[in-house]
Amino acid sequence: MDNIQKQIVELKEILLRIENQQNEFYSLEEACSYLKISKPSMYKLTSKKEITYYTPGGKKIYFQKQDLDTWILAGKVASSQDFIEGLENFLTKNS
């Protein structure tokens, strides 16, 4: 019985993720789920203006999926290989 309940919970989570991927705008809860971060973490990001958000009417917070993806991609940490390739490209251009 526990196994069936776990599978139902997993299926609900999968369906929620699929539904969220089809939305262009996310509520605070949906954005937190998408990024897999807590509400306090999201509030911290919005208060520091580190992530783009929308407040139509001034109360509820909404996020555009594209903005969330951009925020994720902005945190890229380059690998050593990326650094070496960039350095080689720089040296090739400037020699």
N, C-alpha and C positions, 0 to 999 in steps of 0.2 A: 504494500500500500504506500509506504514512504517513497519507494522508487517511482511510482506513478505520479505522486504529488510533485516530486522533484522535476519530472519530465514535463508536467503541466506548467510549472513555474518557468522552466527553461523555454518552453514554446511561447509563453506569454511575452517573455523578454525578447525573443527573436521577432515575434510579430510587432512588438512596439518599436524595435530598431528599424524594421522594414518600413513601418508607417512613418517614422521620423525621417527616414532618408528621402521620402517622397515630399515632405513639407519643405517649403522655401523659408518659412519663418518658424522659429521655435519659441515656446514659452520658456521661462526660467527653468522649470523642472525638466523640460525636454532637452534644453541646451546642456544642463548638468549631466543628464543621462548620456547624451551624445559624446561629451568630452570626458565622461567618467570622472567628474569632480563633484565635490560637495557644494551645497548652496552657499555656505559661508565663503568658500574659495571663489565662487563666481561673483558674489557681492564684493569681495576684495578687488577682483579684477575690474569690475565696473566702477568702483569708487576711485580707483587709481587711474581710470580711463585707459587701461591696458588692453581692453577688448571693446570692439564697437557694439553698441546696443541701441535699441529704439524704445521710446516711452510715449507712445501715442496717448494723449489724454493725461500724461504725467504720472500715471500710477504703475501699471503693469510693465514689466520689462520683457522685451522680445529681442531675439537675435536672428540674424539672417545666416543661413547655413554657409554661404560663401564667406562671410566674415569669420565664422568659427574656423573654417578650413584655412583661411589666410592666417589667422592667429596661430594655429598649429604649425603651419609651414614656416612662419617667422621664427620659430624656435629651433630651427635646424642647426644641428651641431655638425660641422664638417668633419669628415674622417681625415686621417693622416694622408690617405691617397688623394683626396680632394685637394688638400693643401699643396702636396707635391705637384699635382697637375697644374694647379693655379700658378705656382711659382715657376714651373717650366714654361707655361704660356706667357707669363710676364717677362721672363728673361728672353724668350724668343722674340717677342714684340719689340723689346728695348735694346736688341743687339744689332 
